[in-house]
Amino acid sequence: MLLTMTDSELLRIKLIQDICDKRLTGVKAARLRLLKLSPRQVYRLVKRFIELGLGVSLKRGQPGNHCHDEILKLQTLAHEKLSEAHNIHVSVETLRRWSMVSL
């Protein structure tokens, strides 16, 4: 998987690498305010970088916590189409129950 990184992510990785190579301390990196993190957060990032080799978020590429799943979107679309095209008016909840029975 190819990742494109922003300038701030590249800077973050460079600073973490400098900390790992002992050219910079985590406290000094936090004081520079380039990462906008506390020393504790910097050391946590360094630890994850050493263990996993990651300088970016572990949630990258995954859907957010507040995203609705595709089934709900399709049910809502099905509700709209039933109403518009066939003049059938049922609630979204009824449509959801019907689709669960058919699965």
Buried (B, 14 or more C-beta within 10 A) or exposed (E): EEEEEEEEBEBBBEBBBBBEEEEBBBEBBBEEEEBEBEBEEBBEBBEBBEEEEEBBEEEEEEEEEEEEEEEEEEBBEBBEEBEEEEEEEEEEEEBBEEEEEEE
